[in-house]
Amino acid sequence: MNFLCIGAGSIGKRHVKNLIFLGIKKEEITVVDPRKDRLLEVKKFGIDNTFTDLIEALNSKNYDLSIISSPTSLHIIQGIEIAKKGIHILMEKPLDSDLKNLEEFTKVVKDNKLIVMMAYVFRFSPLVKKVKSLITDDVIGKVYFARGEFSEYLPDWHPYEDYRSFYMSEKKLGGGSILDQSHIMDLIHFLLGDFQGVYSFNGNLSNLELNSDDYAELLVRLKSGVVVSLHTDIFGRDHKKQLEIKGENGNIYWDHYENSIKLYSAKNKNYEVFKKFPTDFNLNYIDEIKHFIACCEKKVNCISPLNDGINTMKLINAAKKANKLGTYQIV
């Protein structure tokens, strides 16, 4: 099973290490990154097959599966070249910084009957699975409203490097809050259903030295009628990843950093707290890759398909347009 891994930044290296952990032979892993310093880091894992150029790597051997962990703005362009070779793709989120090459990408994927799985890793979190089961089992009854927040201080993300040189600071590379923190939008879609329309504010509020956006404030209506308030930023000093869902019979509270789920029962007037979850978040990345491999082997149906990544990008594009025009936009 030959793997092609594009991008050797922090998430790319994580994926490579997890492949090795899962028993993929090191000689079956090829890594592509234009930065030679990152390729030297990968070589320390025992990976000898490295390239600075994607096309050169694609022409060097046949691959079965790939992982795209490059800057966001390169995802679809690189995906097209990979799909032309008949290689299945695990695509890091978000799908891209825009959808201008989407039609070509989806055509090549369909023609070659490929799996493209979106790497929205929180779908593999036991906490998120618990929230989904509470909703599916109708524990809080009809859902009316949800509020979610992802807030983290950008310079804290990679303390080992200058945040100004990180792709997140560059709009042209697809950096910025609304794109990178789209996990919370994907969670809403995964847990509560399809988007209908959005109002939004999106831009820059902080003194961080970047040309990408540093916050997004979205008010979203779902096709089910549920109203959702979403906030993302990369300037919050107290890091948060939280979600609150309000229903007719109670509320659900998800807190990533507390590693807990709280269920409030209107009937009993009390909270039930669920905290017995694994603390190693990397286990979710491992489960994600295992699921991707199983999908490619046609053993399971993909729980994070390409179409869901497209829908999240359509929400992001509608939110940007809503911010620009100051009007409600249909997704």
Secondary structure, DSSP 8 states (H G I E B T S, - for coil): --EEEE--SHHHHHHHHHHHHTT--GGGEEEE-S-HHHHHHHHTTT--EEES-HHHHHTTS--SEEEE-S-GGGHHHHHHHHHHTT-EEEEESSS-S--TTHHHHHHHHHHTT--EEEE-GGGG-HHHHHHHHHHHTTTT-SEEEEEEEEE--HHHH-TTS-GGGSGGG-GGGT-SHHHHTTHHHHHHHHHH--EEEEEEEEE--S--S-SS--EEEEEEEETTS-EEEEEEES--SS-EEEEEEEESSEEEEEETTTTEEEEEETTTTEEEEE----S-THHHHHHHHHHHHHHHTTSS--SSBHHHHHHHHHHHHHHHHHHHHTS-EE-
